[in-house]
Amino acid sequence: MKKLITAAAALLFAASVFAQEAAAINKKAFDDLVASGVTASADEIAASTWAKKVKDAGVLRVGGTRTSFLFSQLDETDNKIRGFDAGLYQLLAKYILGDAAKYDLTQVTSSTRESVLTSNQVDVVFATYSITPARQKLISFAGPYYVSKQAILVKNGNKKIKSLKDLAKKNVATQAGSTGPAILKEFAPKAKVQEFTTDQEARSAVELGRADAYVTDYTLLLNAIVKNPGKYQLVGDTFGPEDNYGIGLPLDSDGVAFVNAFLKKIEANGTWEKLWQISLGDRTGIKKAPAAPVIK
């Protein structure tokens, strides 16, 4: 997929461009955009059991994170969460409830995203959530709304690992419950894989020398590069299958059709592109957003 590869290369290059200072989000632009989001009609909500449940409750219960610098980061100065995923679920809250602030966030990890849905703790999960056949046995996905690949992070100054082939016989960290372990088994079968519960734990292993490298989604690694200037570097090319991010919903929920209709609307009216630019492009030196993925 040429556009994806171009975007990935640009993001990897941007990591060095922003090596001196973490790029803050434009708060006003973000807040204004989510506040101006479209709203669903009463008929559209009434036609969806899932959406009607959210409307009746008066709040959208979201599974997500507060520490993903580009996708969903808590700003402690005003207690607001901003980023690409955060913007999408706030726009969805506006779409259903007429107010982007009417959401309640439950923090999740790679290993708990299915369980919060199957136990009815949340209505929806936005957490850079890859669509996989195994997960689709437990939950349903709307989207995709974003496409990514895998990348390699090492400690800044590491000269021994320059590409995928250099992972052989090295200690390589990845997140448990993510697509990382299976992808490493296929593309770096000689690597000594170490699974960690969180992104922070995996990166700490690299910092302390317990792991030589960390493999996961390249956009998540870019989070770390931009947020921690001078601490890490990304090496080699992105690799592995295209990683489609989806929006998690209860299994067989009619919320899938409702959320897909929402996504199509914000892609068609330019909101998706504007959110991408504010959350990712402006902060990583990319002047043009990639094409939005085709919603299945």
C-alpha positions, 0 to 999 in steps of 0.5 A: 500500500504505497500511501501507507508506506509513504506515511510510515516513512514520513513518520519515522523521519519526523522522529528525528526532526522532533528530537529536541522538543516534544510537540504539543497539541494545539488545544484550541484547534482540537477542542473547537473541532470536537465541539463542532462535530455532527449529531445523529438524528433521533431516527438514526439513534432509535434504529440502533439498540446500542446507540439508544442504550448510550443515549438513554444512559446519558454518557458514552462509556469508553475503554481507552488510555490516558498516556498515548501522547499522540492518540489519547493523552491526559493534560493535567493542567485542564484534565482533558484528554486529547489525541486522535483516538480521544478526538474520535470518541469525543466526536462519537459522544457529540454524535450521540449525546450532543456533547463531546464531554459526555463520556466516561473513560475506563483505562485499558491495556492490550490485555484487557480490551476484550474483557471490558467489553465482554463484561459490559464495563464499557460501550466501546473501546478506542485504543489503537486496537488492531482488528484480528480474527482471534479478537473477532471471536470475542467482540465486533469491530467498527472501522477500520479508521486507521492503518499502521505497521510494525517498527523497531525501537532501540535505545538512542545510540544503539549501533548494533541493531539497524534492521529486522535481520539484526533482531536474531538472537537478541532480546526483543520486547513486545506487548502481551495481548498485542499482535507483536508476538505473532508478528515477531514469530513470523518475521524474526523467528530467531529473536528471543521474545519477551512479553510485557504488560504495558508499553511503559514496561517494554520501553523500560526494559530497553532503557535498562538493557534487559531488552535490546529492542522493542517491536510494536506498532510504529505509530505507538513507537512514534509516541515514545520518540516524540514524547521522550526526545533523545531517549530512543530511536527507530531503526529499519523499515516498517514491516509486517502486515497492514495493521487495521485499527478498529473500534471495539464493540460488543460481539454482534452489536448493531453498534457496528453499523451505527459507528461505521455510519458515523465514521463515513460522515466524518470522513466525508465532511473532512473532520477525520482529516482535520483531526489527523492533522491536529493530532498527528500531522502538525506534531510530526512535521507531516503536512498532508494527511493520508487517505482514510481507510475504506470502512468495511 
